[in-house]
Amino acid sequence: MRRNNLHLNITQGVIFSSLLMVLFLFFFPASRLMAGQLPTAQDSPEAVELNEESTLSDYLAYAALHNPGLKAAFYRWQAALARIPYVRALPQPQLTFAYFIREIETRVGPQRGKVGIKQMFPWFDKPKLRGSAAEAFAEAEKHRFDAQKLALFYRVKQAYFEHYFVLRTVALLKESAALLKDREAALESKYRTGSASYAALLKLQVEIDKLEERRQSAAALLIPVKAALNAVLNRFLDAPLAEPRINIDKPRFFSTQLENILKKNNPALKSSTALIEKAKIDLKLAKRNYLPDFSLGVDYMITGETAMPGVPDSGKDPLAVMVSIHLPVWLKKNRAAVGAADNRFLAALNRKQEEENKLLSRLQMVVYRFRDAERKMALYKDKLLPRAKQALEVTRSAFETGSSDFLDFIDSQRTLLHFELEYERARTDSARGFAEIEMLTGKHNPKEKEK
């Protein structure tokens, strides 16, 4: 099963690398690559991939291809995969040459030197265990890559939804100020006829100025909010962005279901599980230190002609086969290696348990915030906003007929604006909370839509 998973991981890695290379070669001239030049701002493919009609899904796809943090995680995974055949292979053979400063006289002639080659062979299952440990580490890196991808998607969504909220805030403040400005001329007319006080007119103008100040502040906030979204996309900070929209299909769920999904699918926990497997294999490897390794070699002696004539085999170069055993006699050293590996295994077990506890605790808080935002959305949409709009119409009609003070109209308009902003805040918090649930449970919602 692990071999199949590894083969799948390698295949995915090759596909991802090929896609990155194709995009890079497509958008960056080959002549400049030949010259060893790096891409510049003019070579950025963002103008082709993202435009004013781009959706959140487009942003996620763009971030997956361009975010440098995700690229770094991907290459760490590829490096771990590339290490597997390296650790499985035998150690490099040794080629030796010795020249005798003083020749060794033998019956068949003086020996002047020797050439030898030697290969060390670890205990029979050591290479296999090392390969299995490398596979487990590569699997952990693969899950770390998945975790970073989900975290990146959450960061993109978080910045995208905040961009939406700030834009809606600017629009609502502008609408509210325009509503009051429409009533300013009517109030001035009533003031001239003596049916409205100067204090009411001043109150209205102050309220308009306050709304304008809040609108300008929110508009200024758009600059760092856009920069945050462009930064996570690895674009220029002032690059243009499409108008964000929130329309997410959120399935019903129970907390116990989410906990089980988190335990099963969270890539950080999967990575910890793979590291536990690696630590277990490392412990087996440490215990193999009590078993000997072997070396096989061949020595070729360079022999000169003997000075005595008629000696059989004179000048014949002898050939020697050598077998050596690496004796594991340093028991204290071996016990220390086993103890260290055993403690690393226990540390990996407890680290996973600690991480699981933190994730489950975080999930509970995220689910609470998500449901609280959903409750507020329903409250504002179904009750408070309709009543506030009705109250605003009643006070405006009462003011126009002279049966109510204009200050009541201002209070009604202020209440409506507050409820509208709170509704948009709850809507943003709901979308953000659902995105965080997706990240923690290791599932990207396939039902996400935009209109």
ABEGO torsion letter per residue (X at the ends): XAAAAAAAAAAAAAAAAAAAAAAAAAABBAAAAAAGBBBBAAABAAAAABBAABBAAAAAAAAAAABAAAAAAAAAAAAAAAAAAAAABBBBBBBBBBBBABBBBBAAEBBAEBBBBBBBBBBAAAAAAAAAAAAAAAAAAAAAAAAAAAAAAAAAAAAAAAAAAAAAAAAAAAAAAAAAAAAAAAAAAAAAAGABBAAAAAAAAAAAAAAAAAAAAAAAAAAAAAAAAAAAAGBBAABBBBBBBBBBBBBBBBAAAAAAAAAAABAAAAAAAAAAAAAAAAAAAAAAAABBBBBBBBBBBBBBBBABBGBBGBGBBBBBBBBBBBBBABAAAAAAAAAAAAAAAAAAAAAAAAAAAAAAAAAAAAAAAAAAAAAAAAAAAAAAAAAAAAAAAAAAAAAAAGABBAAAAAAAAAAAAAAAAAAAAAAAAAAAAAAAAAAAAGBBBAABBBX
